[in-house]
Amino acid sequence: MDTTAYDDDIAAWALEQAQLLRAGQLGLIDAEQIAEELIGLSLSERRGISSRFVVLQHHLLKWQYQPERCSASWRNTIRVQRRAIERILKRTPSLRHLLDDPEWQEENWDDAVDRTARETGLDPATLPERCPWSMAQLRDEQFLP
């Protein structure tokens, strides 16, 4: 079987690798590259949930620090992010450990504060150094600061 090189066409390569695996032709698979892709998939899921938390915290900060500008759009973004987070956690329960990881939480918070300061013009020194909301509050569809 002629196979497509990973660097030539990743989509064709992936389909061919799946066919080889299903056919039990393990000697023909590109095991090292498959392993790299699986690691990449895991990292992508982790980046995805982090991104959702940053956007959520960013909008909660705007909601708290710019109440005169609160809008249905902000409320919708908060709702969408929460729902997406719950879907990710349902689909990838192994990521739940991140919710208890202080370093992960701090990285997300730092990104949310930076984004909020750049977008709103608020002085980052006026924003909390640490996230003032619990993980339960962040995930609670009814919670708004």
Buried (B, 14 or more C-beta within 10 A) or exposed (E): EEBBEBEEEEEEBBEBBEBBBEEEEEEBBBEEBBEEBEEEEEEEBBEBBBBBBBBBBBBBBBBBBBEEEBEEEBEEBBEBBBEBBEEBBEEBEEBEEBBEEEEBBEBBBBBBBBBBBEEBEBEEEEBEEEBBBEEEBBBEEEBBE
